[in-house]
């Protein structure tokens, strides 16, 4: 489902399918030789930087509107978010990490560490 509430008519790939597609894409181009963890992390950081650059001088209270009110900007932000996801998926695959399993475990730990009744409306302090 899209953020706007519209339902997509195209089935979305599941994360394991996306992992497989990225692995195949890389293998077909003989790029696996370049996909060591260090190189994938650097590529990921670069893509996060490109995403951050799109918001660098946008006042925080205007960040959402800057994307929702400008179709071209929304497209660019979507492309950079996709790049981040794709490199992250590729890195996890290279390291043999099940992203969904790791994310579920992390979410469960966060629920325990930050119970709603103790943290509602309060930013946690850095430990």
N, C-alpha and C positions, 0 to 999 in steps of 0.2 A: 504494500500500500504506500502510495506517495504521501509526502508531508501534507499536501493539499487535501488529502482525503479521497482523491480519485483512485479508483482501483485499476491497476495495470491489466491489460489484456494479454500481455506476454508473461509466461511463467518465469519467475526469477530463479536463477541458478542457486542451489544451495551451496554452502561454503565448501563442502567436499567436492562438488562438481566444479566450482570455481578453481579450487586447488588443482584438480585434474586438468582443466583447460589451460591454466597457467603453465603447468608442467609440460603439457603437450606443445604449447606455443613456444616455450623455451627450447625444448628438445628439437623441434622441427627446424629451428634456426641455429642449432648448435651453440646456444647461449648458456647451456648448463655450466660450461667451463668458466663462465664469468660470475656464476651465482654462488660464490662462497659466502659464508655469513657476513664477513666484514664488508664485502662489496655490496651486498643486499642492504645492510644497515646504512651504509653511506648513501645509497640510492634513495632509501626510505627517508633519511634525514633531509636530503635534497628536496624531495617532494613535499615534505612537511614545511620546509622553508618556502617553497613556491606557494603553498596554501596560505601560510602566514603572511606572505608578501601582499596577498590580495586584501588583507585586513589591516595591514600595518598602520595606515594613517586614517582609518575609519574610526570615529569615536565609538566607544563600546555600546552606547545606547542607540547607535544607528546601524550596527552590524547586521542585524536580521533584515531590516528594511533595505539595506544596500544590496542584498541578494534577492529578496522577494520582489522588489520594485524594478529590477533591471534584468531582463531575460538573458542578455549576453553575459553579464557578470555571474548570474546563476549557473549558466553553462560552464564557465571557466572554473567556478568553485566546485561544481560537480566533477569536472575532469580531474582536478587536483585531489579531491577526496578519493576518487576512483584510483588514481595513481598510488596514493598512500595505501589503500586497501590491497591493491594488487601486489605491491612490493612486500607488504606485511604477510600476505598469504604465501607468497613465494618463499620468504624467509622461514616461516613456520614449517612449510613443507620440507625445506632443505634441512632443518634441524629436527624433523620428526615430531613436531609439537602439534597436538590436536587443538586448534585455536578455540573451538567451541567448548571443549572440555576445560581448557585453561580459563576461559572467560567465565564459564559457569562457576568454577571453583573460586575465582577472584570475586565474583559478585556475591556469592554466599558468604565469603569471609568479610566483605565490606558490610553486609547486612548485620553480621555479628559485631563487627568493630564499631559501626556507626548506627546504633539502633535509632529508629525514627523518633521515638519519644525523647531521646537525649540530644538529638542533633537537628531537629526541625527548625529550619530558618537560620541555622548557625553553621558557619563554615568551620570545618575541623582545622585544628592547628597542626602544623607540620611537626611530626615527632622526631 
